[in-house]
Amino acid sequence: MKVLSFILLLCLGTFLFASIPAEAGHPSVPGQCPKPSGAGVCAFTCSGTYDPKCTSQGLLCCKNGCGGTSCAKPVIY
């Protein structure tokens, strides 16, 4: 019975670990968002710094001057 329980837990753990994306927690684009300057478009065209819509183009999802978000070229300090 203990062996069966161990095997079931092992299978469950393997399934849960396999469902986590490989890049989870790891930025795929180096750098940081630039500081907002001037007025920006008041729209939310992306969400979350590492939105795939942006990172697939080598960009980050950043806040703009209006408070919305858009894809922007990262700044490396």
Biopython code that builds the backbone (N, CA, C, O; Angstrom):
import numpy as np
from Bio.PDB.StructureBuilder import StructureBuilder

atoms = [
    (1, "MET", "N", (0.824, -1.191, 0.000)),
    (1, "MET", "CA", (0.000, 0.000, 0.000)),
    (1, "MET", "C", (0.870, 1.256, 0.000)),
    (1, "MET", "O", (0.574, 2.220, -0.707)),
    (2, "LYS", "N", (1.952, 1.243, 0.802)),
    (2, "LYS", "CA", (2.837, 2.405, 0.849)),
    (2, "LYS", "C", (3.529, 2.607, -0.493)),
    (2, "LYS", "O", (3.731, 3.740, -0.931)),
    (3, "VAL", "N", (3.886, 1.517, -1.134)),
    (3, "VAL", "CA", (4.566, 1.609, -2.429)),
    (3, "VAL", "C", (3.627, 2.211, -3.468)),
    (3, "VAL", "O", (4.037, 3.059, -4.260)),
    (4, "LEU", "N", (2.378, 1.778, -3.467)),
    (4, "LEU", "CA", (1.390, 2.304, -4.407)),
    (4, "LEU", "C", (1.167, 3.796, -4.173)),
    (4, "LEU", "O", (1.085, 4.566, -5.130)),
    (5, "SER", "N", (1.070, 4.204, -2.930)),
    (5, "SER", "CA", (0.909, 5.623, -2.599)),
    (5, "SER", "C", (2.112, 6.427, -3.076)),
    (5, "SER", "O", (1.958, 7.517, -3.627)),
    (6, "PHE", "N", (3.299, 5.893, -2.865)),
    (6, "PHE", "CA", (4.520, 6.571, -3.304)),
    (6, "PHE", "C", (4.535, 6.728, -4.825)),
    (6, "PHE", "O", (4.880, 7.794, -5.336)),
    (7, "ILE", "N", (4.168, 5.686, -5.538)),
    (7, "ILE", "CA", (4.156, 5.738, -7.004)),
    (7, "ILE", "C", (3.130, 6.756, -7.494)),
    (7, "ILE", "O", (3.408, 7.508, -8.428)),
    (8, "LEU", "N", (1.963, 6.790, -6.883)),
    (8, "LEU", "CA", (0.938, 7.764, -7.270)),
    (8, "LEU", "C", (1.413, 9.191, -7.020)),
    (8, "LEU", "O", (1.212, 10.065, -7.864)),
    (9, "LEU", "N", (2.036, 9.436, -5.879)),
    (9, "LEU", "CA", (2.564, 10.772, -5.585)),
    (9, "LEU", "C", (3.681, 11.149, -6.558)),
    (9, "LEU", "O", (3.767, 12.298, -6.991)),
    (10, "LEU", "N", (4.518, 10.203, -6.894)),
    (10, "LEU", "CA", (5.596, 10.447, -7.845)),
    (10, "LEU", "C", (5.035, 10.812, -9.221)),
    (10, "LEU", "O", (5.525, 11.735, -9.871)),
    (11, "CYS", "N", (4.016, 10.089, -9.656)),
    (11, "CYS", "CA", (3.384, 10.384, -10.949)),
    (11, "CYS", "C", (2.720, 11.755, -10.933)),
    (11, "CYS", "O", (2.833, 12.509, -11.899)),
    (12, "LEU", "N", (2.037, 12.080, -9.855)),
    (12, "LEU", "CA", (1.380, 13.383, -9.731)),
    (12, "LEU", "C", (2.408, 14.505, -9.746)),
    (12, "LEU", "O", (2.219, 15.515, -10.424)),
    (13, "GLY", "N", (3.491, 14.333, -9.005)),
    (13, "GLY", "CA", (4.549, 15.346, -8.981)),
    (13, "GLY", "C", (5.184, 15.538, -10.344)),
    (13, "GLY", "O", (5.460, 16.666, -10.752)),
    (14, "THR", "N", (5.414, 14.445, -11.046)),
    (14, "THR", "CA", (5.993, 14.520, -12.394)),
    (14, "THR", "C", (5.047, 15.247, -13.333)),
    (14, "THR", "O", (5.484, 16.078, -14.128)),
    (15, "PHE", "N", (3.762, 14.948, -13.254)),
    (15, "PHE", "CA", (2.769, 15.609, -14.103)),
    (15, "PHE", "C", (2.721, 17.101, -13.822)),
    (15, "PHE", "O", (2.700, 17.902, -14.756)),
    (16, "LEU", "N", (2.703, 17.487, -12.556)),
    (16, "LEU", "CA", (2.646, 18.905, -12.205)),
    (16, "LEU", "C", (3.912, 19.629, -12.631)),
    (16, "LEU", "O", (3.835, 20.748, -13.136)),
    (17, "PHE", "N", (5.062, 19.026, -12.442)),
    (17, "PHE", "CA", (6.327, 19.652, -12.833)),
    (17, "PHE", "C", (6.406, 19.804, -14.350)),
    (17, "PHE", "O", (6.907, 20.814, -14.843)),
    (18, "ALA", "N", (5.925, 18.830, -15.079)),
    (18, "ALA", "CA", (5.981, 18.874, -16.544)),
    (18, "ALA", "C", (5.060, 19.942, -17.113)),
    (18, "ALA", "O", (5.289, 20.421, -18.224)),
    (19, "SER", "N", (4.019, 20.326, -16.370)),
    (19, "SER", "CA", (3.077, 21.322, -16.878)),
    (19, "SER", "C", (3.557, 22.753, -16.669)),
    (19, "SER", "O", (2.919, 23.688, -17.153)),
    (20, "ILE", "N", (4.673, 22.944, -15.955)),
    (20, "ILE", "CA", (5.227, 24.283, -15.741)),
    (20, "ILE", "C", (6.066, 24.653, -16.960)),
    (20, "ILE", "O", (6.954, 23.892, -17.344)),
    (21, "PRO", "N", (5.801, 25.806, -17.576)),
    (21, "PRO", "CA", (6.601, 26.198, -18.738)),
    (21, "PRO", "C", (8.084, 26.304, -18.385)),
    (21, "PRO", "O", (8.431, 26.677, -17.265)),
    (22, "ALA", "N", (8.943, 25.983, -19.323)),
    (22, "ALA", "CA", (10.386, 25.988, -19.084)),
    (22, "ALA", "C", (10.897, 27.363, -18.705)),
    (22, "ALA", "O", (11.824, 27.479, -17.903)),
    (23, "GLU", "N", (10.295, 28.430, -19.282)),
    (23, "GLU", "CA", (10.795, 29.764, -19.008)),
    (23, "GLU", "C", (10.100, 30.448, -17.833)),
    (23, "GLU", "O", (10.326, 31.635, -17.598)),
    (24, "ALA", "N", (9.276, 29.737, -17.104)),
    (24, "ALA", "CA", (8.562, 30.346, -15.982)),
    (24, "ALA", "C", (9.541, 30.952, -14.996)),
    (24, "ALA", "O", (10.444, 30.276, -14.503)),
    (25, "GLY", "N", (9.355, 32.227, -14.716)),
    (25, "GLY", "CA", (10.209, 32.918, -13.774)),
    (25, "GLY", "C", (11.519, 33.409, -14.365)),
    (25, "GLY", "O", (12.309, 34.044, -13.666)),
    (26, "HIS", "N", (11.764, 33.128, -15.639)),
    (26, "HIS", "CA", (13.000, 33.553, -16.287)),
    (26, "HIS", "C", (12.660, 34.503, -17.422)),
    (26, "HIS", "O", (11.993, 34.109, -18.378)),
    (27, "PRO", "N", (13.109, 35.747, -17.330)),
    (27, "PRO", "CA", (12.835, 36.680, -18.414)),
    (27, "PRO", "C", (13.457, 36.201, -19.726)),
    (27, "PRO", "O", (14.607, 35.762, -19.751)),
    (28, "SER", "N", (12.697, 36.288, -20.800)),
    (28, "SER", "CA", (13.233, 35.875, -22.088)),
    (28, "SER", "C", (13.846, 37.042, -22.841)),
    (28, "SER", "O", (14.489, 36.843, -23.873)),
    (29, "VAL", "N", (13.657, 38.259, -22.340)),
    (29, "VAL", "CA", (14.233, 39.453, -22.962)),
    (29, "VAL", "C", (15.062, 40.175, -21.902)),
    (29, "VAL", "O", (14.541, 40.508, -20.838)),
    (30, "PRO", "N", (16.344, 40.423, -22.176)),
    (30, "PRO", "CA", (17.171, 41.127, -21.188)),
    (30, "PRO", "C", (16.819, 42.605, -21.117)),
    (30, "PRO", "O", (16.300, 43.177, -22.075)),
    (31, "GLY", "N", (17.105, 43.211, -19.983)),
    (31, "GLY", "CA", (16.888, 44.646, -19.816)),
    (31, "GLY", "C", (15.653, 44.968, -18.994)),
    (31, "GLY", "O", (14.982, 44.081, -18.466)),
    (32, "GLN", "N", (15.372, 46.255, -18.901)),
    (32, "GLN", "CA", (14.232, 46.744, -18.126)),
    (32, "GLN", "C", (13.421, 47.698, -18.980)),
    (32, "GLN", "O", (13.885, 48.177, -20.015)),
    (33, "CYS", "N", (12.208, 47.967, -18.535)),
    (33, "CYS", "CA", (11.358, 48.920, -19.241)),
    (33, "CYS", "C", (11.960, 50.319, -19.144)),
    (33, "CYS", "O", (12.500, 50.693, -18.103)),
    (34, "PRO", "N", (11.870, 51.096, -20.228)),
    (34, "PRO", "CA", (12.342, 52.481, -20.163)),
    (34, "PRO", "C", (11.406, 53.309, -19.293)),
    (34, "PRO", "O", (10.235, 52.963, -19.135)),
    (35, "LYS", "N", (11.910, 54.391, -18.732)),
    (35, "LYS", "CA", (11.068, 55.278, -17.935)),
    (35, "LYS", "C", (10.106, 55.991, -18.880)),
    (35, "LYS", "O", (10.523, 56.482, -19.929)),
    (36, "PRO", "N", (8.806, 56.053, -18.515)),
    (36, "PRO", "CA", (7.845, 56.748, -19.380)),
    (36, "PRO", "C", (8.240, 58.216, -19.556)),
    (36, "PRO", "O", (8.672, 58.871, -18.607)),
    (37, "SER", "N", (8.088, 58.715, -20.762)),
    (37, "SER", "CA", (8.367, 60.128, -21.012)),
    (37, "SER", "C", (7.289, 60.680, -21.940)),
    (37, "SER", "O", (6.928, 60.049, -22.933)),
    (38, "GLY", "N", (6.786, 61.848, -21.610)),
    (38, "GLY", "CA", (5.747, 62.469, -22.420)),
    (38, "GLY", "C", (4.429, 61.725, -22.307)),
    (38, "GLY", "O", (4.260, 60.850, -21.458)),
    (39, "ALA", "N", (3.501, 62.088, -23.177)),
    (39, "ALA", "CA", (2.180, 61.454, -23.180)),
    (39, "ALA", "C", (2.259, 60.150, -23.954)),
    (39, "ALA", "O", (2.983, 60.042, -24.944)),
    (40, "GLY", "N", (1.521, 59.184, -23.500)),
    (40, "GLY", "CA", (1.482, 57.901, -24.188)),
    (40, "GLY", "C", (0.062, 57.575, -24.594)),
    (40, "GLY", "O", (-0.870, 58.291, -24.230)),
    (41, "VAL", "N", (-0.111, 56.512, -25.336)),
    (41, "VAL", "CA", (-1.436, 56.064, -25.744)),
    (41, "VAL", "C", (-2.128, 55.474, -24.523)),
    (41, "VAL", "O", (-1.559, 54.629, -23.831)),
    (42, "CYS", "N", (-3.349, 55.914, -24.257)),
    (42, "CYS", "CA", (-4.087, 55.446, -23.073)),
    (42, "CYS", "C", (-4.776, 54.118, -23.363)),
    (42, "CYS", "O", (-5.995, 54.008, -23.227)),
    (43, "ALA", "N", (-4.021, 53.132, -23.754)),
    (43, "ALA", "CA", (-4.560, 51.813, -24.063)),
    (43, "ALA", "C", (-3.672, 50.758, -23.417)),
    (43, "ALA", "O", (-2.493, 50.989, -23.150)),
    (44, "PHE", "N", (-4.256, 49.618, -23.177)),
    (44, "PHE", "CA", (-3.518, 48.486, -22.621)),
    (44, "PHE", "C", (-3.373, 47.458, -23.746)),
    (44, "PHE", "O", (-4.256, 46.626, -23.954)),
    (45, "THR", "N", (-2.259, 47.525, -24.462)),
    (45, "THR", "CA", (-2.060, 46.626, -25.597)),
    (45, "THR", "C", (-1.329, 45.343, -25.213)),
    (45, "THR", "O", (-1.167, 44.449, -26.043)),
    (46, "CYS", "N", (-0.890, 45.251, -23.963)),
    (46, "CYS", "CA", (-0.231, 44.044, -23.461)),
    (46, "CYS", "C", (-0.415, 44.014, -21.948)),
    (46, "CYS", "O", (-0.845, 44.997, -21.344)),
    (47, "SER", "N", (-0.087, 42.885, -21.349)),
    (47, "SER", "CA", (-0.206, 42.795, -19.888)),
    (47, "SER", "C", (0.939, 41.956, -19.337)),
    (47, "SER", "O", (1.264, 40.894, -19.868)),
    (48, "GLY", "N", (1.535, 42.449, -18.272)),
    (48, "GLY", "CA", (2.665, 41.738, -17.675)),
    (48, "GLY", "C", (3.936, 42.024, -18.446)),
    (48, "GLY", "O", (3.933, 41.997, -19.676)),
    (49, "THR", "N", (5.007, 42.294, -17.750)),
    (49, "THR", "CA", (6.271, 42.679, -18.370)),
    (49, "THR", "C", (6.701, 41.716, -19.470)),
    (49, "THR", "O", (7.207, 42.148, -20.506)),
    (50, "TYR", "N", (6.508, 40.429, -19.260)),
    (50, "TYR", "CA", (6.972, 39.427, -20.220)),
    (50, "TYR", "C", (5.827, 38.846, -21.046)),
    (50, "TYR", "O", (5.769, 37.637, -21.269)),
    (51, "ASP", "N", (4.916, 39.710, -21.498)),
    (51, "ASP", "CA", (3.801, 39.299, -22.354)),
    (51, "ASP", "C", (4.379, 38.708, -23.645)),
    (51, "ASP", "O", (5.222, 39.338, -24.283)),
    (52, "PRO", "N", (3.939, 37.507, -24.037)),
    (52, "PRO", "CA", (4.479, 36.871, -25.245)),
    (52, "PRO", "C", (4.310, 37.713, -26.514)),
    (52, "PRO", "O", (5.115, 37.603, -27.438)),
    (53, "LYS", "N", (3.268, 38.552, -26.565)),
    (53, "LYS", "CA", (3.094, 39.417, -27.740)),
    (53, "LYS", "C", (4.297, 40.336, -27.915)),
    (53, "LYS", "O", (4.659, 40.681, -29.039)),
    (54, "CYS", "N", (4.914, 40.730, -26.808)),
    (54, "CYS", "CA", (6.069, 41.630, -26.856)),
    (54, "CYS", "C", (7.376, 40.851, -26.947)),
    (54, "CYS", "O", (8.229, 41.152, -27.783)),
    (55, "THR", "N", (7.529, 39.855, -26.089)),
    (55, "THR", "CA", (8.806, 39.136, -26.022)),
    (55, "THR", "C", (9.126, 38.410, -27.321)),
    (55, "THR", "O", (10.297, 38.214, -27.645)),
    (56, "SER", "N", (8.100, 38.008, -28.072)),
    (56, "SER", "CA", (8.355, 37.339, -29.352)),
    (56, "SER", "C", (9.015, 38.286, -30.352)),
    (56, "SER", "O", (9.579, 37.844, -31.354)),
    (57, "GLN", "N", (8.942, 39.599, -30.075)),
    (57, "GLN", "CA", (9.557, 40.613, -30.940)),
    (57, "GLN", "C", (10.798, 41.226, -30.292)),
    (57, "GLN", "O", (11.361, 42.189, -30.813)),
    (58, "GLY", "N", (11.226, 40.665, -29.147)),
    (58, "GLY", "CA", (12.394, 41.192, -28.441)),
    (58, "GLY", "C", (12.078, 42.444, -27.639)),
    (58, "GLY", "O", (12.975, 43.229, -27.333)),
    (59, "LEU", "N", (10.802, 42.637, -27.296)),
    (59, "LEU", "CA", (10.356, 43.813, -26.556)),
    (59, "LEU", "C", (9.805, 43.409, -25.202)),
    (59, "LEU", "O", (9.630, 42.222, -24.928)),
    (60, "LEU", "N", (9.530, 44.401, -24.345)),
    (60, "LEU", "CA", (8.901, 44.182, -23.045)),
    (60, "LEU", "C", (7.585, 44.938, -23.010)),
    (60, "LEU", "O", (7.427, 45.942, -23.703)),
    (61, "CYS", "N", (6.644, 44.468, -22.213)),
    (61, "CYS", "CA", (5.382, 45.175, -22.005)),
    (61, "CYS", "C", (5.613, 46.182, -20.880)),
    (61, "CYS", "O", (5.857, 45.796, -19.737)),
    (62, "CYS", "N", (5.536, 47.480, -21.209)),
    (62, "CYS", "CA", (5.889, 48.539, -20.259)),
    (62, "CYS", "C", (4.776, 49.572, -20.132)),
    (62, "CYS", "O", (3.968, 49.749, -21.043)),
    (63, "LYS", "N", (4.747, 50.252, -18.984)),
    (63, "LYS", "CA", (3.809, 51.356, -18.791)),
    (63, "LYS", "C", (4.269, 52.526, -19.647)),
    (63, "LYS", "O", (5.464, 52.782, -19.788)),
    (64, "ASN", "N", (3.295, 53.229, -20.215)),
    (64, "ASN", "CA", (3.649, 54.400, -21.010)),
    (64, "ASN", "C", (3.243, 55.673, -20.263)),
    (64, "ASN", "O", (2.779, 55.591, -19.126)),
    (65, "GLY", "N", (3.404, 56.824, -20.871)),
    (65, "GLY", "CA", (3.157, 58.103, -20.202)),
    (65, "GLY", "C", (1.735, 58.332, -19.750)),
    (65, "GLY", "O", (1.503, 59.143, -18.853)),
    (66, "CYS", "N", (0.773, 57.643, -20.341)),
    (66, "CYS", "CA", (-0.631, 57.841, -19.982)),
    (66, "CYS", "C", (-1.077, 56.900, -18.867)),
    (66, "CYS", "O", (-2.114, 57.123, -18.244)),
    (67, "GLY", "N", (-0.317, 55.875, -18.620)),
    (67, "GLY", "CA", (-0.699, 54.879, -17.618)),
    (67, "GLY", "C", (-1.112, 53.564, -18.240)),
    (67, "GLY", "O", (-1.326, 52.579, -17.533)),
    (68, "GLY", "N", (-1.227, 53.537, -19.563)),
    (68, "GLY", "CA", (-1.524, 52.299, -20.265)),
    (68, "GLY", "C", (-0.257, 51.472, -20.406)),
    (68, "GLY", "O", (0.773, 51.797, -19.816)),
    (69, "THR", "N", (-0.334, 50.410, -21.184)),
    (69, "THR", "CA", (0.836, 49.568, -21.425)),
    (69, "THR", "C", (0.989, 49.315, -22.916)),
    (69, "THR", "O", (0.006, 49.247, -23.654)),
    (70, "SER", "N", (2.221, 49.180, -23.341)),
    (70, "SER", "CA", (2.505, 48.851, -24.734)),
    (70, "SER", "C", (3.884, 48.201, -24.809)),
    (70, "SER", "O", (4.687, 48.313, -23.883)),
    (71, "CYS", "N", (4.144, 47.529, -25.914)),
    (71, "CYS", "CA", (5.447, 46.897, -26.111)),
    (71, "CYS", "C", (6.492, 47.981, -26.340)),
    (71, "CYS", "O", (6.263, 48.924, -27.097)),
    (72, "ALA", "N", (7.637, 47.841, -25.683)),
    (72, "ALA", "CA", (8.700, 48.843, -25.799)),
    (72, "ALA", "C", (10.060, 48.158, -25.831)),
    (72, "ALA", "O", (10.238, 47.062, -25.300)),
    (73, "LYS", "N", (11.007, 48.829, -26.464)),
    (73, "LYS", "CA", (12.379, 48.319, -26.534)),
    (73, "LYS", "C", (13.000, 48.401, -25.141)),
    (73, "LYS", "O", (12.980, 49.467, -24.526)),
    (74, "PRO", "N", (13.552, 47.296, -24.628)),
    (74, "PRO", "CA", (14.145, 47.316, -23.287)),
    (74, "PRO", "C", (15.420, 48.154, -23.229)),
    (74, "PRO", "O", (16.133, 48.308, -24.220)),
    (75, "VAL", "N", (15.678, 48.682, -22.050)),
    (75, "VAL", "CA", (16.887, 49.460, -21.793)),
    (75, "VAL", "C", (17.796, 48.602, -20.925)),
    (75, "VAL", "O", (17.355, 48.037, -19.924)),
    (76, "ILE", "N", (19.051, 48.508, -21.305)),
    (76, "ILE", "CA", (20.012, 47.746, -20.505)),
    (76, "ILE", "C", (20.909, 48.754, -19.811)),
    (76, "ILE", "O", (21.665, 49.482, -20.454)),
    (77, "TYR", "N", (20.816, 48.785, -18.480)),
    (77, "TYR", "CA", (21.584, 49.752, -17.688)),
    (77, "TYR", "C", (22.949, 49.222, -17.371)),
    (77, "TYR", "O", (23.737, 49.899, -16.712)),
]
sb = StructureBuilder()
sb.init_structure("model")
sb.init_model(0)
sb.init_chain("A")
sb.init_seg("    ")
for serial, (resi, resn, name, xyz) in enumerate(atoms, 1):
    if name == "N":
        sb.init_residue(resn, " ", resi, " ")
    sb.init_atom(name, np.array(xyz, "f"), 0.0, 1.0, " ", f" {name:<3s}", serial, name[0])
structure = sb.get_structure()
